[in-house]
Amino acid sequence: MIPLEHFLLLSAALFAIGTYGLLARRNAVLVLISIELLLNAVAINLVAFATYLDPGRVAGIIIAIFVITIAAAELGLGLAIVLRVYRLRSSVNVDEVDTLRW
């Protein structure tokens, strides 16, 4: 069995990469991908702790599936907004999109 620390290190690495991408990138699509990395790191933590603390229960796995579902909905809505902004302004740079008015 793989030790819990390996899952925690993987989750911490994903969370760090996602945080860096969220703070350093100006492209809206890359910001959405960074948010997905953050949410996947949380899902890995939930599944790892649920498996190691109480292997017979599936509560952590159900919550992780809920997190993945919310992440997919967030990505779909975010990409729809990014496509709309690109059609209106011909740019997806988050610094250039400073107001929601046309």
C-alpha positions, 0 to 999 in steps of 0.5 A: 500500500502506498503511504499517505505521505506520497498522496499528500506530497502529490496534492501539495505539488498540484496545489502549489502549481495551481496557486502559482498559475492562478497568481502569475498567469494573465490568460483567462484559460490558463487561470481556469486550468489553474483553478482546476488543478487546485480543485483536483488537489483537494479531491486527492486529499479527500480520497486519500484521507477517506481511504486511510482513516476509515477504509469501509466508508465512502463518504470522502469519495462521495465528496470528492465526486461532488468536488469533481462535478462542481469543477466541471460545471465551473469550467463549462461556465468559465469557458463560456464567459471567456468565449463571450469576452473573446468575441467582444474584445478579441482578448482573454487577458484578465488585465484588459477585461476590467469591467463587465460593461460592454 
